[in-house]
Amino acid sequence: DYLIKHRLDGLDFDWEYPALQGDNNPVRPEDRENFVLMLKNFREALDSLGQIHSMHYLTTIASGGFREYLKANDLAEAQKYLDFVNIMAYDFFTAGDSATGHHANLFPSGSKQRSAQTAVEEHLEFGVPAEKLVLGVPFYGRMWKGVLPKDNGLFQSGIFKMGLPYEQVFALSKNSSFQRLWDAKAQAPYLYSAKDSTWITYEDPESLKAKVGFIRKNGLAGVMFWEMSEDNTGSLLNTLHENLVPASPKPN
């Protein structure tokens, strides 16, 4: 009813996580099968609705960017009822970590060896075709305090402070006490202030361009991001648009 009322394109399901502990969700082993059945039922309902409206309604999911999620579920079967699988390829380092690290790096770097590339490769391994995979990117960063200056604070012990929107990260990057650095192995930026012992992981136009190249090279469906309100500079969305959407030919 909501979809029809607002003339939406379809439904996206963000279940964190079927048959696996997330943030206080009920965990039942039968939800591995229930997840697939739910998607199948919605797909059938939307196909029926689509016949009435002469259109195809989308079904998509937000998919966990880690191997345990894929092992707990049957995405090879689930993807049959989905148009896109949106990988949440971020929060690799977050509030539970007592050391700094990239939270959305493209390639593995550091002890965790988690990355957007790894998340994509694991989804392929577990049966999701590349043409249905959408790479999730964050429009926010994460901050640690009490970080010592070795290696400009990268992979050093620290106290997680907070998440912060890109617009705030961008403003801090213009602060003279912060230095913007680049991890070439990870293809990810970070900020460090030795003065304040503060370290920040985030996404920026350079790292997004690298991810667009990865998407094109591997034949993925595109990009999704979380979320619009966290970048009032518009630079992240513009970067994605300019690098993903082919430029229209100029008239003679």
N, C-alpha and C positions, 0 to 999 in steps of 0.2 A: 504493500500500500504506500509506503514512504517513497519507494523507488518510482512508482507511477505518479504520485502527487508532484514530485519534484523533477520528473522527467530525467532521471539519472541513467548512466550508461550500464550500470550493473552493480554487483555486490563484491566487496572485499572482506575476507574473513581473517581476523587477527586473533587466533587462539594460541595463547602462550601458557602451556603447550599441551597438545594432546598426549596422554599417556606419559607425561614427563612433568616434573615439578618446575613451576615457574614462580610467580609471586602469589603464594597462598592459594593456588588453584587446586580443585579436587583432582586427584590422580588415580586413574583406573586403567588397568591394562586393556580393557575392552574398548577404550577410546581410540586405540590404534585403528580398529575397524570402524568405530562410530564416526571418526573424522572423515573417512572415505565415504561412508554412507550418507553423511550430512551433505557433503559436496555433491554427491550423485543426485540426491533429492532436490537440492537447489538448482542444479544444472537442468534437470528435467522440468522443473517449474518455470525456470526462465526461458527454456526453449519453447514451452507452451505459450508463455506470454509473448515471446518474440514472434510467434506465428500470427498472433492477433495484431501486433503492432508493426509487422513486417520489418523487424530488425533483430540483430544479434546482441543479446545482453551479455556483458562480460562477467565471468567469475574469476576471482584472483585470491591469493592468500599472501599473508606476510609469513615468510618462512624463516626459521631459526638459522643463523649463520654459523652453526656448530654441529659437529658430527653426532653428538648424543641425540640431538633432535631427529636427525635423519635415521639413526638406528632404531629409535623408538617408534617411528612412523613408517608408513608405506607410501612414499611419495611417487613411486613408479606407478602405482594404481591411482593415487589421488590426482596426478597430473592429467589423467584422461578426461577429467571433468573440469579442468581449469584452462583458462586462456593464458594466464601468466602466473609465475611463481616469483614473488618479490622478496629477494633475499635481504634480511636485515643484517647487512655486512658492516656492522658497527658495534660499539660497546665492547670491543675486544679487551680493553682495559677500562675499568669503571670503578664505582664506589667501593667495591669489596677488595680492591687491590692496594697493597701497602707499598707498591713501587710504581714508578711512572712507566708509561708505554703508549704506543700509538693505539687509538681506539678505532681507527678505520683505515689502516694501511692497506695499500694495494697488494704488496708482496710481503712474504714472511720476513720478520726482523725481530730479534730478541728471543727470550726464553719460551714464550708461549707458542711461537710459530703459527699464530692465527693470522689470517689475512683475507681480503676480498677474493684473491685468486684461489686460496684454499677452499673457501666456502663455495665458490662456483664449481671447482673441480669435484668436490664431494657431492654436490647436487647432481652433477653429470654421472658420477659413479653410482648414485642411488636411483638413477633411472629417469631424471627429468631432462628432456631435450633442450639443447642450447637455445633454440628459437623461442622457448617459453620462459627463459630465465631473465629476470630484471634485477639489475644490481642496485641495491639500496645504498644511499650515501647520506651522511648526516649534515644538517645545517647548524650544528652546534659543536662545542668543544667541551673538554673536561680539564679541571685544574687540580694540581697537587701543590701543597705548601711544605715548607721545611725540607726542600730538596737541595742537596749539596751540589757544588759546581762540576764535579767530575763528569766528563763527556757532555757538558752543558745540560746536565740533569737527566739525560736520556737513560732509561732503565736503572734509575737510582731509587733508593728508598725515599718515601715521602708520605705525607698524610693527605688523603683525598679530601678536597675542599668542596667542590661543587661542579655541576654542569653549567655552561653558559652559552647563550646564543652567539652565532657567528658575528653579529653586529658588535657585540661586546669584545669578542676576540679581536676583530678588526681594529677596534678603537685602541685596545691594549698594544697591538702590533705597531701603532704609531707613537706609543709611549717610549721615550728615550731609554728607559730602564730595561726594556724588553728587547731581546735579540731574536729575530726570526731565523730559524735554522732548517736545514733540509736533510732528511735521511734518504740518500740515493738508493740504498738497498730496498727500503720500504716504499719509496716514492711517496713520502709523507712529510708534511711540515710540522714544526713545533716551535713554541715560544719559550724562552727562558729568561728570567730576571735574576741575576746573581745577587743584586741588591736586596730583593725581597724573597729570595730562595723559592721562587714560584715557577712552576712548569705547566705548560698547557699543550694538549694534543687537540688537533682540529683538522678540518678540511678547508682547502682554499682553491682558487682557480687553477693553480699549477697542478695540484694533485687530481683535480677533477678532469683536467685535460688528459692526464695519464690514464685515468679510468675510462674515459671515452675511447681512447686508443685501444685499450684492452677489450672493451665491449665490441668494437668493430672487428678487431682481429679474431675474436672467438665466436662471432656470429650470435651474440646475445640480443635479446629483444629491446633493451633500453635501460633507462634509469628511473628509479623512484627516490624520493627524498623525504626525510622527516626533519623539520617540517616548515611550511611556508613562512610562518610568522617570525621565525628565528633569524631571518636575513633581510632586514629592511634596506640594506644597501643594494639588493638586487643582483649583486655580482655573481653569486653562485648559480642562480637560475639562468642568468644571461650566459654564463660560461657553458652550461649544459646545452642550452638552446643553440648557441652559435656553433658548437662543435658536433652536435648530434644531427641537427636539421640541415640538409643540404641547402646551400644558398640558391635562390631563384636566379635563373639566367637573366642577365641584363638585356633590355630591349636594344635592338640595333638603332 
